């Protein structure tokens, strides 16, 4: 059973932060065409949520990304869709300056039918505030995220980072950390469990890599609202297992 935190939110017909952990499949391809095809394949596995990793797309014409997301919306129906531009500094491929990210996100918010926008907590504060205002106007939820592919800080810092996502006004707070040993995984899980009573918004907490797989499988037990799984042998982070395996595991843990 998922001992969720105090608050949950409805996104279309999906409850995020409720009794069951949601499975999110990331779409991470080099081109617009490949991304749409990957979304079509992912939809066959009936994920709860889909994330479009637009930082991976190398197409020079970024103006057609909103159109790509609209195509994904048609394929996904009412399933929640996350748009994410992950920077190089947080483990992604994106190297655009903050103002260009703002312009891209602005087009996405205004022209596509996404449900959640991933904004890195480390982004320029002025840009963050402007994006939040746009999201509020269009009814798009904000997920503030923090990724560290090097190591795992102590529990108080992990909890502080999750709280920062709420303090900034996010609808969802996310943290993903790389463990160097089993103790690091326990730090993440302990902080996640504490966050259930200390945060009033849904959150996502992940320990990456092989060592951190248990955090993905037992996400809901500790309070994390979403876990990520791959549908096309193309994980967006180390340690992701297939959606078929994840569904079996969650069914066992949450029945």
Number of C-alpha atoms within 10 A of each C-alpha: 17 21 20 25 26 16 16 19 15 11 17 11 9 15 17 25 27 22 17 23 28 23 22 22 30 28 27 21 22 14 16 21 13 14 22 20 16 19 27 16 15 21 20 11 13 16 23 20 24 24 22 24 23 25 21 22 22 14 13 8 9 14 13 14 21 22 17 18 25 18 16 24 20 12 18 21 11 15 21 24 25 24 26 21 23 21 20 12 13 17 14 18 17 19 14 14 11 16 12 11 19 16 14 17 23 17 16 22 24 15 14 19 21 25 22 22 24 23 26 21 21 13 15 12 12 11 15 18 13 12 21 20 12 15 20 12 11 14 13 21 20 23 26 28 26 22 23 17 17 12 14 23 16 11 18 13 12 24 23 14 19 27 20 19 26 21 12 16 15 23 20 27 30 28 23 20 23 24 25 15 12 10 12 21 22 17 20 29 26 16 20 29 22 17 26 20 13 14 21 16 24 28 32 24 31 28 29 26 17 13 18 25 18 17 23 24 23 21 28 30 21 23 30 33 30 24 24 28 27 24 25 17 10 17 18 20 17 15 21 24 19 17 22 13 12 20 17 11 13 23 12 10 16 15 8
